[in-house]
């Protein structure tokens, strides 16, 4: 795992340094242009510049850092926290305060630091206002374009992930071993003329119908997903019987929440895959409830720490891929914990469904 992460980390650091160096290069060019062109525009200098040429040079140099600070303060704080959230009154008020603070610093540099007489607040405000508004406009556009590009990349990643997940479902989600075992159970039930034959066929039919036809939508009602989980658990209970105690507490009360289809089943599949077999006292516990719009889901299964588990590539999409899918779909609106404790493999998941 360490070797596979190092190249990605190196790429992230490389991109970060490229971004930093690009910003530095752009600022050097922008701030150097007035000085490079200064000799050709002597008429535009202030009248006092002839007597305080060096002072005005340093004053302009230090004032440039105020515009840089304004650019990044607006781009990374004011725009995302106020402008994007449509808090325009607070945004404008803070811009006014920011400009007043800049003028205060400029006056301090003008009078105290460089000792240039005859400071005019009105003239200085008019002189700096256009530069201030330009810095605000460019930084706001920079932030909006950056957010748009990030949103487009995230949408593309989600689209690619959904495509990969869909293909994975078609190739491997329908576990053939599980289907074959259920069919064998159906044959045994038919031979015994068991009254459970009919309900079992209906459960298997509804499970396959959900897997094949009802997972095309981006989201499905949470109750449908819970019903699918319950059918899957009931069929597995019938398959293993009393050999594997299964405790399932699924909140099936009607609700208005929706969830991405087939998002929870890999955790249950994993429990039945690794929680049975050469294990002393196997047991599986599954819980699901919704409280105040938060989905609480947990799966626990006994496992054998001494056994070397070999991943079956045809058994499902894998917990690693499910974790990545959760990050793409829910971001910081979910919390996933996977741990091992005293012979138990434990998965807990919380999702904000609002």
N, C-alpha and C positions, 0 to 999 in steps of 0.2 A: 504493500500500500504506500509505503514511503516513497519508493522509486517512481510510482505513477503520479504522485502529487508534486514532486519537485519540478518537472518541466512546466506544469501549469502555474506554479508559484513564480518561477522564473519569468514566464511570459507576462504575468500580471505586473511584476516589478519593472520589466522592460517597458511595458506600455505606460506605466506611471512616470518613469523617468523621461520617456519621449514626450509625454504631455507636459511635464514640468519644464523641460528644455524648450518646448514650443512656446509656452507662455512667456518664458524669459526672453526668447529671441524676438517675439512680437513686441513686447514692451520696450526692449532696447531700440528696436527700429522706430516705433512710434514716438518715443521720448527723444530720440536723437535727431529726428527730422527737423524740428524747429531750429536747433542749433546749427545743423548742416546748411539750412537755408537762410540763416540769420543774416549773413553778409549781403544777401541780395534783397533784404527787406529792411534796410536801416530806417526808412521813413516810418515804419510801424512801431518803432520803439517808443516807450514813454518819454516824456520830456526830461524827466529826472534821470533817465538811464545814462546820459552822458556824464553826470557827476557821480552816480552810484552804479556804474556798470557792473563791477564785480559783485556788489550786494544784490543787484537785481538778478544776476546770473545764479547765485546761490539760492536766492528766494524762489526763483522758478524751479530750480533743481529739487528743492525740498517740497515745494508744492506739488510736484509730480507724484510724489509718494502718497499724497492725500487723494489724488485721483485713482491711483492703484488700489488704495484701501477702500475707496468708495465703490469701485468696480466689483471687488470680491465680496464686500459686505452686502451689496445689493444682490449679487448673483447667487450667493450661498446662504443668505439669511433672510433678507427682506422679501425678495421675489418668491421663494418657495413657501415661506411661512405666512405671507400676507397677500401678495399680488395673485398668486395662483389660487389661493383660497378665497379670493374675491373680497378680502377685507381692505377695500380701497381707501376708506377714510383713514384707518390706522396707517396704511402704507404712505399716503400723502403726508400725514402729520409727521411721521418719522423722517421722511425725506426733507421736510422743512427744518426739522431739528438737526438733521445731519448737515444740511447746508449752513445753518447757523453755526454749528460747531466748527465746520471748515473755515468759515469766515473769521471766527474767533482765533483759531490757530494761525491763520494767515496774518491777522492783525498783530498777534504776538510776535511772529517772525519778522514782520515788516518794521515794527516800532522798537521792540525790546532787543531782539537778537541781532538784527542787521542795522538798527539805528537810522532807518530812512524816515525823514520827516514828512509831514503833510499827508498822513494817511486819511483817505476818504472811504468810509464804509459804503456809501452809495456807489461811488465809482468802482470800488473793488468788487462789490456784489454784481454790478452790471458786467464787469470784465470777466468774472469767474462763472457767471450763471450759465452761459452757453456751454462751457467745458463740462460743468457739472451735469447739465441735462444730457449732453452727449454721452458721458460716462454711464449715466443711468440707463439711457436708451439702449446702448450697445450691450451693457451687462444683462439687462432684462431679456433682450433678444438672444444673447448667448445662453442664458439659463433655459429659456423656453425651447430653443432648438436642441440643447443638450438633453432636456427631459423628454422631448419628442423622440429623439434618436434612441434613448434608453427604453422608452415604451415600445417603440417599433422592434427593438432587439428582443425585448421580453416577450412580445406577442409572437415573434417568429420562433423563439425558443419553445413557447407553449404549443404552437402549431406543430413544430417538429416533434415535440415530446408526445403530443396526442397521437400523431401519426405512428410513431414508434410503438406507443402503447397499444394502439388499435391493431397493428400488425402482430404484436406480441400476443394479444388476445387470440387472434385468428390462428396463430401457429401453435400456441402452447397453453393458453389459459384453460382450455377444455382438456383437463388431464385425462388421457386415455385409460390409465390404470384405474382412476376413480370411476369412470364410466363403465369399464369392464366389470369391476367388482359389483357395482350396483346392478348391472344386467344379470350377473350370476346370482345375486340375491333375489332378483325378480323370478328367475327360473326356479330357485329353491322354494320361494313363497308359492309359486303356482303349483309345484308338485305337492306341497303340503296343503294346498287349497286354503291358504291363510287369508283371513279377512284384511290383512294389511297390504295385500297386493295392489288393490285399487288406489288407496291413498299414496302408496309409494310411487306408482306410475304417474299420478297427477303431480306429485312433488318434483319428480325428475323432469316431467314435461314443462312445468312452469320454470324450473331452474334453467333449462336449456333455451326456452323461449326468451327469458330475460337476457341470457348471455349473448344470444344471436341477434335479437331484433330490437331490444329496448335500450341498448347501450350506444346508439348512434348520436343521441343528444349530448350536449355539453354537460348538462346537469339533469338529474332525475329526482323525483320526490324522495326524501329520506326514508319514508315508510316503505317504498318499493325496495330500496337497498336493504333495509332491515328484514323484509320478507324473504328476500333472496338469501341473506345470511342464515336465517332460521331454517329455510328449506335445505340448504347445504349442510348445516349442522345436524338436522334430523336424519338425513340420508347417511351421514358419517356415523351417527349413533347406531343406526340400524346395521351398518357394515361391521362395526367393532363390537357391538353389544355391550355386555358387562365387563369385557376385558379392559376397556378404556373408559373410566368414569368421565363424563363430560357435563360440566355445569355451565349453563348459558342463561344469562339474564339480559334480555334485549328489550328495551323500552319501545313498544310498538304502538304507543298512543298516537292518534292522528296529530300531525303538525304541519306547519306551512314551510318548513325548511327544505332546502334542496342540497344535493351533494353530487360530486362527480361520480359517474357509475363505475363500479368495480374497483373502488378505491380502497375498501376495507378488506375485501376477500383475501388478498395475498397474505395478510397477517394470520387469518384463520387457516388458510391452506398450509402455511409454514408450521403452525402448531400441530396439525394432523400429520404433516410429513415427518417432523422431527420429534414429535411427542409420543410416538408409538414405536413398537419394535422391541429392540434389545434394551429395555428400560425397566428398572425395578419400580413397581407401583406407579405406572403411568397415570397421568391426570391432566385434564385440560379445563381451564376456566376462561369464560368469555363474558364480557360485560359491556353494555352500551346504554347510555342515557343522555338526555339533553336537559341542561339547566340554563335558563336565561340566555338562550341562543348559543350556548357552548356545547359542542359534542364531546362527551367523555367516552373514550373507547379503550378497552384493555383486553389483552390476551395473555394468558399464562399457560405454560406447558412444562411438564417435567422433561428433562433431557439427560443424556448420559455424557458427562464432561470428559470421560475417558475415550469415548468413541470419536474417531476422525470422520467428520461429516463431509461427504463428497457431494457437491452441488449437482443436482440433476438439471441439465439445461432445458429439459422439456417439462419441468414441473411448475413453471410459472414465471412471472416477471422479476421475482427477486426483491428482497427488502431494500437493497441499495437503490434500485430503480424506483421503487415506491417512495422512498425518502426524497429522491430527486424530484419526482413528480409532485410531491407535496410542497416542496420549496417553490417550484414554478407556479403552482396553482394558488397557493395560499400565502406564500412569503412569511412575514412575521405574524400572520394570523393563525399560526398553528404551532404546537409544541409536540415533538416526538421524542420519546425516551425509549431506548432499547438497552436492556441490562440482563445480567445473569446473577442469580443470588441463591445460594444453597440448593443447587440442583434444579432451579426454576429458570426458564427463559421468559423474560417479562417484556411486554410491549405496552406502553401507555401513549395514547394520542389524544390531544385536545385540538379542536378546530372551531374557530369563530365562524358561525354560519350566517351571521348578519350580512 
